[in-house]
Each structure stands twice: as C-alpha cells, then as structure tokens.
C-alpha cells in the first residue's frame, strides 16, 4: 500500500502527521512520558500486539522522538526515553488532552488530572501568545507565509497569503 509522503508538503501540520495521525505512536509517547518505558510494560498497558509495538517504537526512534537505552545485554533489552524532540511533542498531547477533557470526558469528568509543578495546582493547558502572554484561540490569529514557505501563485491564494 502506497502512503502519501507528507514530509515534502509545505506545511508544518502535514509534516507532523506521521507522528500525530498514528494512534499507537501517540499512546506510546504518552506512556513513556508517564514512566512506562520497557517493551513488555508498554505492551501490557496498551494492549497492543508485539509486532505493532515494535514497529511503532522503531519508527519513533527513527523520527528522533525516542531513544532506546540498553538495560540488559543478555538478553538484549531496551528502555525507551523521550528525546528533547519527544518532550516537545508532549506539549501537543497536553493540548489534545485539554480538548478531550472538554469535549469527550462525559459527566464523570476527565480521566487524568494535570498538576503544575510550579504552583502545585491542578490545571489544564491553554495556548498563550509567546509575545504578549494572552490566551490564544484559532480566531485570534491570521495565517501568513513564513520564511520556509514556497511562494504560491497569486491566483491560488484566494486572499490568504498561505494556508497553515
């Protein structure tokens, strides 16, 4: 089966799809973040087949989101840890969790709480503007071409400089 190569698209969202659009990868990253780092522990927690988990771990290591650290030579065993790139992706998962808590948690409430180390309070993630600190929502931003964008023909932009 031929898959579209999103890495060549002129869009950061499209380029992120190989990680975000595969549910097992996202759940593996979530588990590693909370301290579940060994193959059998991950397999048991996720209920995923050995084959799928091995493929996902290999893919996440290749993408540079995880590193495999050896903890046994005989038999060879690895523990998986987040890289800096992987830790940055956890911020994306926290934003997804906030959306899920609002729209999918149901009457029982969120299944997981997030306590902020700095203030000790249970909270949720909200995107803030890095320049002014204000809370940011989709309606608060305009999308413009960035320095890495390839120019679009003027007739195809429909009044927008560049799509996200």
Rosetta blueprint (number, residue, H / E / L):
1 X L
2 X L
3 X L
4 X L
5 X L
6 X H
7 X H
8 X H
9 X L
10 X L
11 X L
12 X H
13 X H
14 X H
15 X H
16 X H
17 X H
18 X H
19 X H
20 X H
21 X L
22 X L
23 X H
24 X H
25 X H
26 X H
27 X H
28 X H
29 X H
30 X H
31 X H
32 X H
33 X H
34 X L
35 X L
36 X L
37 X L
38 X E
39 X H
40 X H
41 X H
42 X H
43 X H
44 X H
45 X H
46 X H
47 X L
48 X L
49 X L
50 X H
51 X H
52 X H
53 X H
54 X H
55 X H
56 X H
57 X H
58 X H
59 X H
60 X H
61 X H
62 X H
63 X L
64 X L
65 X L
66 X E
67 X E
68 X E
69 X E
70 X E
71 X E
72 X E
73 X L
74 X L
75 X L
76 X L
77 X E
78 X E
79 X E
80 X E
81 X E
82 X E
83 X L
84 X H
85 X H
86 X H
87 X H
88 X H
89 X H
90 X H
91 X H
92 X H
93 X H
94 X H
95 X H
96 X H
97 X H
98 X H
99 X H
100 X H
101 X H
102 X H
103 X H
104 X L
105 X L
106 X L
107 X L
108 X L
109 X L
110 X L
111 X L
112 X L
113 X L
114 X E
115 X E
116 X L
117 X L
118 X L
119 X L
120 X L
121 X L
122 X E
123 X E
124 X L
125 X L
126 X L
127 X L
128 X E
129 X L
130 X L
131 X L
132 X L
133 X L
134 X L
135 X E
136 X L
137 X L
138 X H
139 X H
140 X H
141 X L
142 X L
143 X L
144 X L
145 X L
146 X L
147 X L
148 X L
149 X L
150 X L
151 X L
152 X L
153 X L
154 X H
155 X H
156 X H
157 X L
158 X L
159 X L
160 X L
161 X L
162 X L
163 X L
164 X L
